[in-house]
Structures are given as structure tokens and as C-alpha cells.
Amino acid sequence: MARSTKKAPEEHPFYHDTWKLLKNYRDVAWSLEIADLDLQAEVRAEFGTAEGGSLAALTEAGADLHGTRIESFARSLERSRRMMQLLDTAIQLMRRRHKKGELYYWVLYYTYLSPQAYGSYHEILLALEAHFPPMSRRTYYTHREEAIHTLSSVLWGYTSRECAEVLERLGL
């Protein structure tokens, strides 16, 4: 019997990247909140204004930030916000459009996205019961893997090798 050359989902680099993003979601969201407050405090101290949420607001307030540490900090914060928005948009797209999107959303929410981490899979399973019939530990882990794989497809799309395989199967 020939062994399959297809990688398991957890070995696929896109799956791994998505999993790493999700694992760090809470920490990044918290860091962004703190960084935004720090930026606002620095702007108040430097320019005497409370406008610190974005470069546009600072520029409109008449602040000359070109080449300053505050400009660099604000740009970095803005890039991080955009990355989080991209991830949030992909999650919402999966939730709305995928046939199991609602289930996958809540599995990801309680596992990675909620503001407070759940201590164990038992707590996650209890939280999921508010939305779905009770599920086993094995079923939870299967849904979690499927959810990450689905989100990975939304975020990264098909790789060219995967597209080639699909096109070949369709005879195109």
C-alpha cells in the first residue's frame, strides 16, 4: 500500500502559522491595548494633547512626528492593529460563510480568542454547551483542528500545489 505524500494538517506550514497566530491572540490584543495607552500618554506628555490613537489624528492635531520615536511607535502599533483586523475579518468570514462556521467560531473563541483563557478543555466544553449539544473531548479536538485548517484556508488561500491538484482532478 502506497504511503500518502500529503502532510497532516498540523505539519502543514500554513496550519502551523495560523495556530501560532491564534495561540498569541490574547497576548497581542492585550499588548495592543497597553501600547495604545502608552502612545496616548507619550503624546500628551510631548504635545499636550490627548489625541494619540493614530498617526492621522496626530498629524491633524498639528504634530510634526516625522522621524520621531513616537512616529515609529505609532506606525508599529498601526501595523499590529491591521494584522489583528485581518485575522478578525477572516474569523468572521469563516463564521458567516462556512457550513460549520458558527461551531468553528465558538470553538476558536473559547480556545484562543476570549479575553480570559479557559483553564482546561473541560471548561471549554462546558462553555460550548451554551451554544451546542455536549460533545466529547475527541470531538472537540477534531472540531478545533478543522476550525484552524478552515481559518488557515481563509487567511492564506490555497497554495499553488494545492491549486494544481484541484485543477488536475477537475481535468483542467
Backbone as ProteinMPNN parsed JSONL, in Angstrom:
{"seq_chain_A": "MARSTKKAPEEHPFYHDTWKLLKNYRDVAWSLEIADLDLQAEVRAEFGTAEGGSLAALTEAGADLHGTRIESFARSLERSRRMMQLLDTAIQLMRRRHKKGELYYWVLYYTYLSPQAYGSYHEILLALEAHFPPMSRRTYYTHREEAIHTLSSVLWGYTSRECAEVLERLGL", "coords_chain_A": {"N_chain_A": [[0.843, -1.179, 0.0], [0.657, 2.137, -0.935], [2.198, 4.922, 0.579], [0.771, 7.962, 1.618], [1.652, 11.148, 0.316], [0.744, 13.479, 1.206], [0.755, 16.06, 3.618], [0.01, 15.91, 7.117], [-2.521, 17.964, 8.674], [-1.526, 19.42, 10.952], [1.164, 19.477, 10.414], [1.47, 21.034, 8.225], [2.766, 24.065, 6.959], [1.146, 26.418, 6.785], [-1.018, 25.825, 8.413], [0.332, 25.622, 10.832], [1.279, 28.282, 11.1], [-1.168, 29.667, 11.376], [-2.135, 28.493, 13.698], [-0.154, 29.384, 15.494], [-0.629, 32.145, 15.38], [-3.221, 32.214, 16.493], [-2.695, 31.139, 19.046], [-1.277, 33.227, 20.168], [-3.053, 35.289, 20.198], [-4.588, 36.444, 22.409], [-2.539, 37.587, 23.982], [-1.424, 39.417, 22.172], [-3.638, 41.08, 21.651], [-4.012, 42.176, 24.213], [-1.51, 43.452, 24.545], [-1.694, 45.347, 22.498], [-3.728, 47.009, 23.486], [-2.459, 48.063, 25.78], [-0.202, 49.261, 24.597], [-1.445, 51.231, 23.055], [-2.489, 52.89, 25.056], [-0.054, 53.674, 26.218], [1.065, 55.085, 24.056], [-0.764, 57.208, 23.829], [-0.29, 58.458, 26.304], [2.388, 59.27, 25.959], [2.084, 61.068, 23.831], [0.451, 62.986, 25.012], [2.246, 63.929, 26.948], [4.312, 64.917, 25.346], [3.076, 66.658, 23.432], [0.94, 67.807, 24.646], [-1.678, 67.04, 24.165], [-4.555, 64.919, 23.99], [-4.916, 63.362, 21.853], [-4.066, 60.436, 20.561], [-4.493, 58.123, 19.199], [-3.987, 57.485, 16.499], [-1.793, 57.936, 13.662], [-2.893, 59.704, 11.821], [-4.658, 61.252, 13.39], [-2.816, 62.526, 15.041], [-1.315, 64.004, 13.181], [-3.317, 65.654, 12.139], [-3.775, 67.141, 14.406], [-1.678, 68.798, 14.304], [0.853, 67.94, 14.96], [4.307, 67.503, 14.473], [5.703, 64.753, 13.505], [7.585, 63.505, 12.016], [10.125, 61.208, 11.628], [10.424, 60.765, 14.349], [10.58, 59.003, 17.517], [8.049, 58.553, 18.483], [6.539, 58.563, 16.141], [7.501, 56.222, 14.917], [6.695, 54.331, 16.824], [3.916, 54.695, 16.696], [3.414, 53.911, 14.037], [4.187, 51.217, 14.118], [2.332, 50.25, 15.958], [0.005, 50.692, 14.481], [0.397, 48.903, 12.313], [0.285, 46.472, 13.692], [-2.342, 46.585, 14.614], [-3.713, 46.442, 12.16], [-2.985, 43.861, 11.359], [-4.28, 42.342, 13.327], [-6.913, 43.077, 12.739], [-7.178, 41.947, 10.216], [-7.016, 39.221, 10.846], [-9.28, 39.042, 12.549], [-11.288, 39.688, 10.682], [-11.057, 37.538, 8.899], [-11.81, 35.461, 10.598], [-14.481, 36.168, 11.125], [-15.514, 35.997, 8.53], [-15.209, 33.244, 8.04], [-16.954, 32.371, 10.017], [-19.454, 33.342, 9.124], [-19.725, 32.27, 6.503], [-18.861, 29.564, 6.194], [-20.039, 26.17, 6.273], [-19.948, 24.986, 8.785], [-19.368, 27.145, 10.262], [-20.324, 28.645, 12.526], [-20.047, 26.854, 14.668], [-17.258, 26.385, 14.481], [-16.347, 28.965, 14.977], [-17.081, 29.396, 17.714], [-15.639, 27.35, 18.957], [-13.012, 28.196, 18.403], [-13.178, 30.691, 19.639], [-13.559, 30.177, 22.452], [-11.277, 28.703, 22.877], [-9.048, 30.244, 21.996], [-9.62, 33.034, 21.562], [-11.209, 34.436, 23.431], [-11.335, 36.992, 25.974], [-10.415, 36.146, 28.51], [-8.489, 33.345, 29.346], [-9.437, 29.934, 29.234], [-9.071, 27.385, 31.665], [-8.845, 24.629, 31.113], [-9.611, 21.947, 28.788], [-11.985, 20.911, 29.67], [-13.386, 23.074, 30.801], [-13.726, 24.582, 28.5], [-15.364, 22.863, 27.01], [-17.651, 22.917, 28.639], [-18.37, 25.627, 28.36], [-18.945, 25.663, 25.625], [-21.284, 24.224, 25.607], [-23.284, 26.048, 26.023], [-23.98, 26.842, 23.541], [-24.106, 24.635, 21.835], [-24.99, 21.118, 21.569], [-23.781, 18.828, 24.112], [-20.374, 17.739, 23.726], [-17.831, 15.302, 23.088], [-14.451, 15.006, 24.323], [-12.727, 14.175, 22.285], [-14.219, 14.839, 20.008], [-14.282, 17.622, 20.305], [-11.512, 18.244, 19.955], [-11.201, 17.386, 17.328], [-12.948, 19.161, 15.981], [-11.64, 21.54, 16.627], [-9.196, 21.284, 15.255], [-10.18, 21.162, 12.61], [-11.35, 23.699, 12.478], [-9.128, 25.398, 12.698], [-7.757, 24.643, 10.399], [-9.635, 25.412, 8.451], [-9.789, 28.195, 8.932], [-7.167, 28.779, 8.312], [-7.193, 28.313, 5.554], [-8.817, 30.431, 4.767], [-7.257, 32.627, 5.544], [-4.736, 32.268, 4.227], [-5.267, 31.185, 1.755], [-5.287, 28.87, -1.036], [-2.362, 26.96, -1.6], [-0.115, 27.02, -4.38], [0.512, 24.402, -5.171], [-1.607, 22.942, -4.091], [-3.701, 24.081, -5.546], [-2.997, 23.248, -8.109], [-3.342, 20.495, -7.857], [-6.14, 20.384, -7.445], [-7.086, 21.52, -9.839], [-6.086, 19.6, -11.596], [-7.603, 17.338, -10.854], [-10.07, 18.213, -11.67], [-9.72, 18.103, -14.321], [-8.707, 20.196, -15.734]], "CA_chain_A": [[0.0, 0.0, 0.0], [1.479, 3.349, -1.062], [2.035, 5.901, 1.647], [0.358, 9.261, 1.101], [2.652, 12.21, 0.435], [0.073, 14.662, 1.734], [1.103, 16.322, 5.014], [-1.071, 16.056, 8.094], [-2.781, 19.392, 8.85], [-0.675, 20.062, 11.953], [2.511, 19.59, 9.867], [1.44, 21.997, 7.128], [3.247, 25.348, 7.486], [0.079, 27.404, 6.933], [-1.748, 25.442, 9.619], [1.188, 25.976, 11.965], [1.259, 29.745, 11.213], [-2.477, 30.053, 11.898], [-2.167, 28.043, 15.09], [0.686, 30.307, 16.265], [-1.384, 33.408, 15.481], [-4.309, 32.033, 17.457], [-2.123, 30.955, 20.383], [-0.786, 34.514, 20.655], [-4.103, 36.291, 20.011], [-4.895, 37.156, 23.659], [-1.392, 38.398, 24.374], [-1.295, 40.527, 21.229], [-4.755, 42.003, 21.907], [-3.688, 42.866, 25.461], [-0.374, 44.329, 24.27], [-2.172, 46.481, 21.7], [-4.435, 47.918, 24.399], [-1.465, 48.73, 26.613], [0.612, 50.106, 23.726], [-2.257, 52.394, 22.688], [-2.492, 53.772, 26.234], [1.295, 54.236, 26.33], [1.216, 56.086, 22.998], [-1.549, 58.374, 24.212], [0.415, 59.132, 27.399], [3.561, 59.936, 25.384], [1.635, 62.209, 23.036], [0.029, 64.017, 25.981], [3.446, 64.496, 27.561], [5.103, 65.631, 24.335], [2.356, 67.682, 22.682], [-0.13, 68.383, 25.453], [-2.976, 66.686, 23.609], [-4.968, 63.544, 24.279], [-5.066, 62.666, 20.57], [-2.947, 59.525, 20.412], [-4.923, 56.853, 18.662], [-3.476, 57.16, 15.174], [-0.935, 58.947, 13.041], [-3.743, 60.718, 11.194], [-5.132, 62.156, 14.439], [-1.679, 63.331, 15.483], [-0.986, 64.942, 12.11], [-4.399, 66.642, 12.117], [-3.611, 67.995, 15.581], [-0.556, 69.688, 14.032], [2.106, 67.412, 15.496], [5.33, 67.143, 13.49], [6.234, 63.499, 14.029], [8.49, 62.895, 11.047], [11.398, 60.706, 12.118], [10.499, 60.668, 15.809], [10.304, 57.707, 18.132], [6.59, 58.442, 18.577], [6.06, 58.166, 14.812], [7.85, 54.814, 14.739], [5.829, 53.586, 17.729], [2.549, 54.767, 16.157], [3.367, 53.087, 12.816], [4.244, 49.819, 14.553], [1.031, 49.969, 16.558], [-0.967, 50.637, 13.386], [0.614, 47.627, 11.59], [-0.232, 45.398, 14.547], [-3.814, 46.682, 14.571], [-4.172, 45.933, 10.858], [-2.834, 42.406, 11.371], [-5.369, 41.806, 14.146], [-8.153, 43.277, 11.992], [-7.188, 40.943, 9.155], [-7.358, 37.96, 11.49], [-10.677, 39.132, 12.979], [-12.121, 39.652, 9.481], [-11.034, 36.153, 8.406], [-12.607, 34.663, 11.539], [-15.89, 36.485, 10.895], [-15.871, 35.438, 7.222], [-15.377, 31.801, 8.266], [-18.167, 32.185, 10.829], [-20.654, 33.615, 8.319], [-19.829, 31.577, 5.216], [-18.585, 28.127, 6.202], [-21.203, 25.405, 6.728], [-19.797, 24.762, 10.224], [-18.728, 28.365, 10.724], [-20.727, 29.038, 13.879], [-19.378, 25.911, 15.565], [-15.827, 26.656, 14.461], [-16.123, 30.251, 15.649], [-17.152, 29.252, 19.17], [-14.504, 26.527, 19.37], [-11.844, 29.083, 18.405], [-13.38, 31.756, 20.626], [-13.282, 29.704, 23.81], [-9.932, 28.155, 22.951], [-7.972, 31.209, 21.747], [-9.967, 34.428, 21.34], [-11.898, 35.092, 24.544], [-10.401, 37.823, 26.759], [-9.827, 35.341, 29.581], [-8.215, 31.97, 28.936], [-10.052, 28.855, 29.997], [-8.008, 26.598, 32.258], [-8.716, 23.272, 30.58], [-10.601, 21.638, 27.757], [-13.267, 20.682, 30.367], [-14.044, 24.38, 30.886], [-14.117, 24.948, 27.133], [-16.523, 22.038, 26.666], [-18.808, 23.469, 29.369], [-18.743, 26.892, 27.719], [-19.537, 25.341, 24.324], [-22.64, 23.697, 25.818], [-24.23, 27.167, 25.944], [-24.307, 27.049, 22.127], [-24.225, 23.37, 21.112], [-25.156, 19.942, 22.436], [-22.499, 18.385, 24.682], [-19.512, 16.977, 22.824], [-16.73, 14.607, 23.751], [-13.123, 15.607, 24.201], [-12.226, 13.84, 20.963], [-14.962, 15.651, 19.044], [-13.785, 19.0, 20.46], [-10.199, 18.366, 19.325], [-11.409, 17.265, 15.882], [-13.501, 20.444, 15.516], [-10.61, 22.571, 16.767], [-8.275, 21.112, 14.135], [-10.898, 21.562, 11.398], [-11.532, 25.152, 12.52], [-7.837, 26.021, 12.391], [-7.496, 24.373, 8.98], [-10.548, 26.26, 7.675], [-9.312, 29.577, 9.071], [-5.921, 28.841, 7.557], [-7.561, 28.449, 4.141], [-9.319, 31.798, 4.565], [-6.147, 33.565, 5.69], [-3.612, 32.088, 3.318], [-5.716, 30.682, 0.464], [-4.666, 27.616, -1.465], [-1.012, 27.062, -2.156], [-0.169, 26.679, -5.8], [0.497, 22.942, -5.321], [-2.986, 22.501, -3.844], [-4.499, 24.511, -6.702], [-2.657, 22.378, -9.231], [-4.011, 19.208, -7.614], [-7.573, 20.576, -7.662], [-7.28, 21.689, -11.293], [-5.836, 18.305, -12.231], [-8.765, 16.486, -10.588], [-11.184, 18.708, -12.476], [-9.392, 17.886, -15.726], [-8.411, 21.487, -16.375]], "C_chain_A": [[0.882, 1.233, 0.0], [1.157, 4.334, 0.054], [1.709, 7.261, 1.024], [1.461, 10.292, 1.314], [2.038, 13.482, 0.991], [0.398, 14.819, 3.219], [-0.138, 16.354, 5.876], [-1.277, 17.541, 8.347], [-1.837, 20.073, 9.831], [0.772, 20.201, 11.491], [2.588, 20.643, 8.768], [1.852, 23.371, 7.652], [2.143, 26.389, 7.662], [-0.754, 27.111, 8.169], [-0.958, 25.892, 10.839], [1.197, 27.494, 12.175], [-0.06, 30.225, 11.816], [-2.588, 29.68, 13.366], [-1.337, 28.974, 15.966], [-0.006, 31.654, 16.428], [-2.472, 33.298, 16.544], [-3.779, 31.886, 18.885], [-1.691, 32.284, 20.999], [-1.847, 35.61, 20.633], [-4.361, 37.109, 21.282], [-3.767, 38.084, 24.064], [-1.227, 39.609, 23.463], [-2.408, 41.553, 21.461], [-4.486, 42.823, 23.168], [-2.543, 43.864, 25.233], [-0.79, 45.551, 23.457], [-2.919, 47.495, 22.567], [-3.452, 48.735, 25.227], [-0.627, 49.698, 25.776], [-0.149, 51.361, 23.32], [-2.308, 53.395, 23.847], [-1.131, 54.428, 26.424], [1.521, 55.335, 25.3], [0.453, 57.352, 23.353], [-0.859, 59.162, 25.329], [1.637, 59.882, 26.88], [3.17, 61.17, 24.592], [1.184, 63.336, 23.951], [1.238, 64.715, 26.587], [4.224, 65.361, 26.572], [4.377, 66.831, 23.735], [1.206, 68.32, 23.455], [-1.52, 68.113, 24.925], [-3.289, 65.231, 23.919], [-5.12, 62.73, 23.005], [-3.88, 61.732, 20.369], [-3.29, 58.229, 19.736], [-4.346, 56.487, 17.318], [-2.58, 58.264, 14.669], [-1.761, 60.058, 12.417], [-4.23, 61.726, 12.227], [-4.011, 63.058, 14.922], [-1.315, 64.386, 14.453], [-2.041, 66.04, 12.025], [-4.291, 67.613, 13.278], [-2.401, 68.919, 15.423], [0.78, 69.195, 14.563], [3.059, 67.063, 14.358], [6.064, 65.919, 14.021], [7.312, 62.887, 13.156], [9.826, 62.521, 11.69], [11.503, 60.567, 13.627], [10.219, 59.251, 16.28], [8.793, 57.489, 18.233], [6.014, 58.015, 17.24], [6.322, 56.673, 14.582], [6.933, 53.92, 15.584], [4.404, 53.539, 17.177], [2.407, 53.909, 14.903], [3.371, 51.598, 13.169], [2.906, 49.385, 15.146], [-0.04, 49.827, 15.472], [-0.829, 49.347, 12.582], [0.051, 46.46, 12.392], [-1.751, 45.398, 14.57], [-4.358, 46.108, 13.277], [-4.067, 44.415, 10.787], [-3.965, 41.769, 12.171], [-6.712, 41.96, 13.432], [-8.284, 42.253, 10.869], [-7.592, 39.581, 9.724], [-8.821, 37.953, 11.922], [-11.64, 39.046, 11.791], [-12.192, 38.229, 8.917], [-11.888, 35.254, 9.297], [-14.093, 34.906, 11.3], [-16.369, 35.95, 9.545], [-16.102, 33.93, 7.346], [-16.684, 31.548, 9.011], [-19.426, 32.333, 9.982], [-20.819, 32.672, 7.136], [-19.624, 30.068, 5.242], [-19.781, 27.372, 6.775], [-21.135, 25.084, 8.217], [-19.195, 26.001, 10.903], [-19.06, 28.765, 12.153], [-20.052, 28.137, 14.922], [-17.889, 26.225, 15.64], [-15.507, 27.966, 15.174], [-16.084, 30.065, 17.169], [-16.033, 28.367, 19.706], [-13.249, 27.397, 19.439], [-11.966, 30.171, 19.47], [-12.989, 31.277, 22.027], [-11.863, 29.16, 23.965], [-8.857, 29.237, 22.881], [-8.369, 32.688, 21.849], [-10.591, 35.159, 22.522], [-10.893, 35.883, 25.378], [-9.704, 37.054, 27.887], [-9.662, 33.897, 29.091], [-8.971, 30.995, 29.837], [-8.946, 27.917, 30.452], [-7.799, 25.232, 31.64], [-9.766, 23.049, 29.494], [-11.961, 21.354, 28.394], [-14.06, 21.982, 30.444], [-14.521, 24.844, 29.516], [-15.354, 24.16, 26.717], [-17.783, 22.527, 27.381], [-19.291, 24.766, 28.736], [-19.428, 26.638, 26.375], [-20.968, 24.825, 24.461], [-23.694, 24.803, 25.844], [-24.724, 27.363, 24.507], [-24.636, 25.767, 21.371], [-24.477, 22.224, 22.079], [-23.786, 19.514, 22.98], [-21.699, 17.566, 23.67], [-18.387, 16.342, 23.634], [-15.428, 15.379, 23.548], [-12.577, 15.382, 22.79], [-12.907, 14.687, 19.883], [-14.494, 17.108, 19.099], [-12.45, 19.157, 19.728], [-10.29, 18.229, 17.8], [-11.941, 18.581, 15.315], [-12.458, 21.558, 15.593], [-9.627, 22.494, 15.598], [-8.929, 21.554, 12.819], [-11.058, 23.081, 11.337], [-10.236, 25.873, 12.164], [-7.505, 25.83, 10.917], [-8.369, 25.274, 8.088], [-10.108, 27.716, 7.737], [-8.026, 29.775, 8.29], [-6.2, 29.022, 6.068], [-8.067, 29.852, 3.833], [-8.158, 32.79, 4.593], [-5.128, 33.471, 4.563], [-4.032, 31.632, 1.926], [-5.07, 29.344, 0.151], [-3.232, 27.887, -1.89], [-1.093, 26.653, -3.607], [-0.178, 25.174, -6.027], [-0.924, 22.423, -5.122], [-3.889, 22.885, -5.009], [-4.246, 23.594, -7.896], [-3.34, 21.025, -9.073], [-5.51, 19.301, -7.883], [-7.858, 20.697, -9.156], [-7.08, 20.382, -12.032], [-7.038, 17.364, -12.047], [-9.967, 16.911, -11.421], [-10.928, 18.531, -13.977], [-9.096, 19.184, -16.462], [-6.94, 21.701, -16.575]], "O_chain_A": [[1.764, 1.363, 0.848], [-0.001, 4.541, 0.415], [2.308, 7.654, 0.022], [2.119, 10.31, 2.355], [2.746, 14.462, 1.224], [0.331, 13.858, 3.986], [-1.208, 16.77, 5.431], [-0.325, 18.315, 8.25], [-1.388, 21.19, 9.575], [1.54, 20.951, 12.094], [3.681, 21.092, 8.423], [1.342, 23.808, 8.684], [2.2, 27.176, 8.607], [-1.15, 28.026, 8.891], [-1.516, 26.474, 11.769], [1.13, 27.95, 13.316], [-0.06, 31.102, 12.68], [-3.08, 30.463, 14.179], [-1.762, 29.322, 17.067], [0.032, 32.241, 17.509], [-2.622, 34.182, 17.387], [-4.349, 32.445, 19.823], [-1.736, 32.446, 22.219], [-1.564, 36.747, 21.013], [-4.353, 38.339, 21.234], [-4.003, 39.232, 24.443], [-0.925, 40.705, 23.935], [-2.151, 42.757, 21.467], [-4.711, 44.033, 23.182], [-2.619, 45.005, 25.69], [-0.302, 46.656, 23.694], [-2.754, 48.703, 22.395], [-3.597, 49.951, 25.36], [-0.371, 50.825, 26.199], [0.436, 52.442, 23.249], [-2.183, 54.602, 23.638], [-1.056, 55.611, 26.755], [2.089, 56.382, 25.61], [0.974, 58.455, 23.192], [-0.845, 60.393, 25.303], [1.899, 61.007, 27.308], [3.84, 62.2, 24.668], [1.49, 64.503, 23.705], [1.257, 65.939, 26.725], [4.735, 66.42, 26.936], [4.971, 67.893, 23.548], [0.574, 69.261, 22.976], [-2.448, 68.873, 25.203], [-2.384, 64.413, 24.089], [-5.42, 61.538, 23.064], [-2.788, 62.195, 20.037], [-2.465, 57.316, 19.696], [-4.219, 55.303, 17.007], [-2.601, 59.385, 15.178], [-1.378, 61.227, 12.476], [-4.218, 62.93, 11.968], [-4.239, 64.239, 15.187], [-1.039, 65.533, 14.804], [-1.71, 67.214, 11.858], [-4.671, 68.777, 13.154], [-2.124, 69.732, 16.305], [1.744, 69.959, 14.609], [2.667, 66.406, 13.394], [6.939, 66.033, 14.879], [7.893, 61.861, 13.511], [10.551, 63.366, 12.214], [12.585, 60.276, 14.137], [9.694, 58.418, 15.54], [8.317, 56.363, 18.086], [5.099, 57.193, 17.196], [5.445, 55.954, 14.104], [6.458, 52.885, 15.116], [3.761, 52.489, 17.185], [1.385, 53.247, 14.724], [2.632, 50.814, 12.573], [2.415, 48.291, 14.869], [-0.89, 48.94, 15.545], [-1.838, 48.752, 12.205], [-0.585, 45.566, 11.834], [-2.378, 44.338, 14.547], [-5.346, 45.373, 13.285], [-4.942, 43.753, 10.23], [-4.544, 40.771, 11.743], [-7.558, 41.069, 13.511], [-9.377, 41.752, 10.604], [-8.416, 38.878, 9.14], [-9.53, 36.974, 11.69], [-12.687, 38.405, 11.884], [-13.259, 37.772, 8.506], [-12.606, 34.385, 8.802], [-14.88, 33.959, 11.275], [-17.508, 35.499, 9.429], [-17.081, 33.405, 6.816], [-17.43, 30.627, 8.678], [-20.358, 31.54, 10.109], [-21.945, 32.308, 6.797], [-20.163, 29.362, 4.39], [-20.464, 27.877, 7.666], [-22.177, 24.926, 8.852], [-18.595, 25.91, 11.974], [-18.178, 29.177, 12.907], [-19.549, 28.621, 15.936], [-17.323, 26.321, 16.729], [-14.512, 28.061, 15.892], [-15.154, 30.529, 17.829], [-15.528, 28.611, 20.802], [-12.508, 27.342, 20.42], [-10.983, 30.529, 20.12], [-12.176, 31.912, 22.7], [-11.314, 29.161, 25.067], [-7.866, 29.175, 23.61], [-7.527, 33.517, 22.193], [-10.506, 36.384, 22.601], [-9.73, 35.494, 25.481], [-8.532, 37.296, 28.176], [-10.573, 33.315, 28.503], [-9.118, 31.215, 31.039], [-7.99, 27.678, 29.715], [-6.678, 24.723, 31.642], [-10.68, 23.854, 29.312], [-12.99, 21.532, 27.743], [-15.263, 21.996, 30.185], [-15.597, 25.43, 29.392], [-16.286, 24.72, 26.14], [-18.863, 22.546, 26.79], [-20.496, 24.977, 28.593], [-20.387, 27.328, 26.029], [-21.773, 24.97, 23.541], [-24.883, 24.518, 25.7], [-25.766, 27.979, 24.286], [-25.361, 25.802, 20.377], [-24.207, 22.345, 23.274], [-22.755, 19.808, 22.374], [-22.256, 16.81, 22.874], [-18.049, 16.801, 24.726], [-15.335, 16.279, 22.713], [-12.029, 16.298, 22.177], [-12.255, 15.185, 18.965], [-14.329, 17.75, 18.062], [-12.276, 20.105, 18.962], [-9.544, 18.881, 17.07], [-11.452, 19.063, 14.294], [-12.403, 22.42, 14.716], [-9.268, 23.518, 15.018], [-8.302, 22.239, 12.011], [-10.918, 23.681, 10.271], [-10.25, 26.849, 11.413], [-7.023, 26.754, 10.262], [-7.893, 25.825, 7.096], [-10.06, 28.396, 6.712], [-7.821, 30.821, 7.675], [-5.519, 29.797, 5.397], [-7.783, 30.401, 2.768], [-8.089, 33.692, 3.758], [-4.71, 34.489, 4.01], [-3.225, 31.689, 0.999], [-4.384, 28.763, 0.992], [-2.933, 28.93, -2.472], [-2.054, 26.0, -4.016], [-0.807, 24.703, -6.975], [-1.394, 21.575, -5.88], [-4.747, 22.101, -5.415], [-5.178, 23.214, -8.605], [-3.858, 20.47, -10.043], [-6.089, 18.396, -8.483], [-8.768, 20.049, -9.673], [-7.806, 20.078, -12.979], [-7.438, 16.676, -12.986], [-10.779, 16.081, -11.828], [-11.81, 18.78, -14.798], [-9.225, 19.251, -17.685], [-6.532, 22.737, -17.1]]}, "name": "protein", "num_of_chains": 1, "seq": "MARSTKKAPEEHPFYHDTWKLLKNYRDVAWSLEIADLDLQAEVRAEFGTAEGGSLAALTEAGADLHGTRIESFARSLERSRRMMQLLDTAIQLMRRRHKKGELYYWVLYYTYLSPQAYGSYHEILLALEAHFPPMSRRTYYTHREEAIHTLSSVLWGYTSRECAEVLERLGL"}
